[in-house]
Amino acid sequence: MATRYSDGSFGIWYGALDLHTTIFETAYQMMRLLYGEEGVNEPVVRERCVYNVECRAVLLDVRGKETTYLQLVDPTNYSFTQSVGKRLHNEGHPGLLAPSARLSGGACLIAFKPNILSNPQVSCYLTYTFDPVAGEVQVERAPGVIKYIVSYQ
């Protein structure tokens, strides 16, 4: 499956460096997928478990380069980042740190080799409610307590 840093010819693991960024990244993906589903016109609720994962590797760090290379955070065109990912994967790099395309100042880890990740631990559970009419996702950490509202309209 094609992603921001893979054209689909190889797998990657994509994770955010903090909870705030992971919420914006995953809420966007939820909206993108559900807007593509025919007949979704009522709220959709999804439960999510967030994990903390250890990474042991020397990673290429392109955070901060988005001011020079705007394509690193292009919200819809992934051709540049997919070419970066393909080259790094083909050269055998374990992964990279990159700016989030969904949250200014956020950062993500892209792992090309699964053996650099270990010790997954549950961080928290979240409930995402997608409202297709409002074009937003409400995120709760505790039932009835909205922690974030994410909108991309």
C-alpha positions, 0 to 999 in steps of 0.5 A, a space after each residue: 500500500 502506498 504511503 507518504 514515504 513508500 510507493 507500496 513496493 516495500 513496507 514501512 512503519 510510520 509513527 509520531 514522536 508525541 501524542 499530539 502529532 499522532 492524533 493529527 496524523 491518524 485523524 487525517 487518515 481516518 477522515 481520508 478513508 471514510 470520505 472515500 467510503 460511499 454512504 458514510 453520512 452519519 458519525 463513525 466511532 473508532 477505538 484506538 490504542 496508542 503505543 510507546 515504542 523504542 527505536 534503536 538506530 541511527 536515523 537520517 533527520 530531515 526535520 526543519 528541512 521543510 522550509 527549503 523542501 516544501 514537498 516534505 509536508 505537501 498534504 496531498 502529493 507524496 511523489 517527492 517523499 516517496 522518492 526519498 523513502 524509496 532511495 533510503 530503503 534501497 540504500 539500506 537505511 534503517 529509517 528517518 525522522 521527518 516533519 509531520 504533514 498534518 501538524 506544524 512542528 510535529 515530527 514522525 519516525 519512518 522505519 524501513 527495518 522492523 528490527 529497529 523497533 522494540 518494547 511496545 507499551 500501551 500509552 493510552 486508549 482514544 476514541 475517535 468520532 468522525 462527523 462527515 457533515 462537520 468534516 471533523 474528528 473529535 478525540 476523547 481520552 476519557 468518555 465524554 471528555 473531548 481532548 481534540 477536534 481535528 478538521 481539515 476543511 
